[in-house]
Amino acid sequence: QAQLVETGGGSVQAGGSLRLSCTASGVPYRANCMGWFRQLPGKEREGVAVVYDEDGSKHYYKSVKGRFTISRDNFENTIYLQMDSLKPEDTAMYYCAADFVGLSGPPPAGSPWASRGSEFRDWGQGTRVTVSS
C-alpha cells in the first residue's frame, strides 16, 4: 500500500493562490492515475482534478476549470495542484489520491469528468485550504 503525503495548504484571501503537492511512496512503479479531491463539512467528497498516466490527460471538476492546474512529475509519483483565483467556496479539506491497480480510466472523449473517488484505494491525510472573502 502506498503512503501519500500532501503539503501546501493554508489560508488565503479570495483571489489568491496556493499550490498543493502530493508524493506517493512505498510502491516501485508509477500510478495509473493520481488526483485531488476535496470535502466540505457535511458534504460528499468531490473530485477536483486528475491526471492519467496512460495518455497524460488531465480532467477537472467544472467549478475549478480555468482556475486550477494539475501537473505531475515525469519521474516520481508526485503531483501538484496550482490553485489560482481562489474563492471562498473552494474552502475544504483537500486530499490526494492514487490508483495503482488500474481501477480508474479517463472519460470518453468529450465527456465531462466527475468522481467521488471510489476507484482510488490510496489516500493522503489531507491538507486544509481556507479562502476568506
C-alpha positions as CSV (number, residue, x, y, z in Angstrom):
1,Q,0.0,0.0,0.0
2,A,1.3,3.4,-0.9
3,Q,1.8,6.3,1.5
4,L,0.6,9.7,0.3
5,V,1.6,12.9,1.9
6,E,0.1,16.3,0.9
7,T,1.7,19.7,1.6
8,G,0.9,23.2,0.7
9,G,-2.5,24.0,2.3
10,G,-3.1,27.2,4.1
11,S,-5.2,30.3,4.4
12,V,-5.5,33.0,1.7
13,Q,-7.9,35.8,0.7
14,A,-10.2,35.4,-2.2
15,G,-8.4,35.9,-5.4
16,G,-5.2,34.5,-4.0
17,S,-3.2,31.4,-4.9
18,L,-2.0,28.2,-3.3
19,R,0.0,25.3,-4.6
20,L,-0.6,21.8,-3.2
21,S,1.9,19.0,-3.5
22,C,1.5,15.2,-3.0
23,T,4.1,12.5,-3.1
24,A,3.2,8.8,-3.1
25,S,5.9,6.4,-1.7
26,G,6.2,2.7,-1.0
27,V,5.2,1.5,-4.5
28,P,8.0,0.9,-7.0
29,Y,6.0,1.8,-10.1
30,R,4.0,4.7,-11.5
31,A,0.4,5.1,-10.5
32,N,-2.2,4.6,-13.2
33,C,-3.8,7.8,-12.1
34,M,-3.3,10.5,-9.4
35,G,-5.7,13.2,-8.4
36,W,-7.1,15.7,-5.9
37,F,-10.4,15.5,-4.1
38,R,-11.9,17.8,-1.6
39,Q,-14.6,17.6,1.1
40,L,-16.5,20.3,2.9
41,P,-18.0,19.6,6.3
42,G,-21.3,17.8,5.9
43,K,-20.9,17.3,2.2
44,E,-19.8,14.5,0.0
45,R,-16.3,14.3,-1.3
46,E,-15.9,15.6,-4.8
47,G,-13.2,15.2,-7.4
48,V,-11.2,18.3,-8.2
49,A,-8.7,17.2,-10.8
50,V,-7.0,14.0,-12.0
51,V,-4.1,13.1,-14.3
52,Y,-4.0,9.8,-16.1
53,D,-0.6,8.1,-16.9
54,E,-1.8,6.2,-20.0
55,D,-2.5,9.2,-22.1
56,G,-1.3,12.1,-19.9
57,S,-4.8,13.6,-20.0
58,K,-6.0,15.9,-17.3
59,H,-9.5,16.4,-16.2
60,Y,-11.1,19.0,-13.9
61,Y,-14.3,19.5,-12.0
62,K,-16.4,22.1,-13.7
63,S,-16.2,24.7,-11.0
64,V,-12.4,24.8,-11.0
65,K,-11.7,24.7,-14.7
66,G,-9.6,27.6,-15.8
67,R,-8.5,28.4,-12.2
68,F,-6.8,25.2,-11.1
69,T,-4.0,23.3,-12.9
70,I,-2.9,19.8,-12.1
71,S,0.6,18.6,-13.0
72,R,2.7,15.5,-12.5
73,D,6.3,14.9,-12.1
74,N,7.6,12.8,-15.0
75,F,9.8,10.5,-12.8
76,E,8.1,10.4,-9.5
77,N,4.6,9.7,-8.1
78,T,4.3,13.3,-7.3
79,I,1.5,15.7,-8.4
80,Y,0.8,19.3,-7.9
81,L,-2.3,21.4,-7.8
82,Q,-1.9,25.1,-8.6
83,M,-4.9,26.9,-7.4
84,D,-5.4,30.5,-8.7
85,S,-8.3,32.9,-8.3
86,L,-9.4,31.1,-5.2
87,K,-12.9,31.6,-4.0
88,P,-14.4,31.2,-0.5
89,E,-16.4,28.2,-1.9
90,D,-13.0,26.4,-2.5
91,T,-12.6,26.2,1.2
92,A,-12.3,22.5,2.1
93,M,-10.0,19.7,3.1
94,Y,-8.1,18.6,0.1
95,Y,-7.0,15.0,-0.4
96,C,-4.5,13.4,-2.7
97,A,-5.4,10.0,-4.1
98,A,-3.6,7.4,-6.3
99,D,-4.7,4.4,-8.3
100,F,-2.0,1.8,-8.5
101,V,-4.2,-1.1,-9.6
102,G,-5.9,0.3,-12.7
103,L,-9.4,0.8,-11.4
104,S,-9.8,4.2,-13.0
105,G,-9.7,5.4,-16.5
106,P,-10.2,8.6,-18.5
107,P,-13.7,9.6,-19.5
108,P,-14.7,9.1,-23.2
109,A,-13.6,12.0,-25.4
110,G,-15.9,14.9,-25.0
111,S,-17.5,13.6,-21.8
112,P,-17.1,15.6,-18.6
113,W,-15.2,14.0,-15.7
114,A,-16.7,13.6,-12.3
115,S,-15.7,11.3,-9.4
116,R,-16.3,10.7,-5.8
117,G,-13.1,8.8,-5.5
118,S,-14.4,5.2,-5.1
119,E,-11.9,4.0,-7.7
120,F,-9.0,5.1,-5.7
121,R,-7.6,2.9,-2.9
122,D,-4.7,5.0,-1.6
123,W,-5.3,8.4,0.1
124,G,-3.4,11.0,1.9
125,Q,-4.4,12.5,5.2
126,G,-5.5,15.8,3.7
127,T,-4.4,19.4,3.8
128,R,-6.8,22.2,4.7
129,V,-7.4,25.1,2.4
130,T,-9.2,28.2,3.7
131,V,-10.2,31.1,1.5
132,S,-11.6,34.2,3.2
133,S,-13.7,36.8,1.5
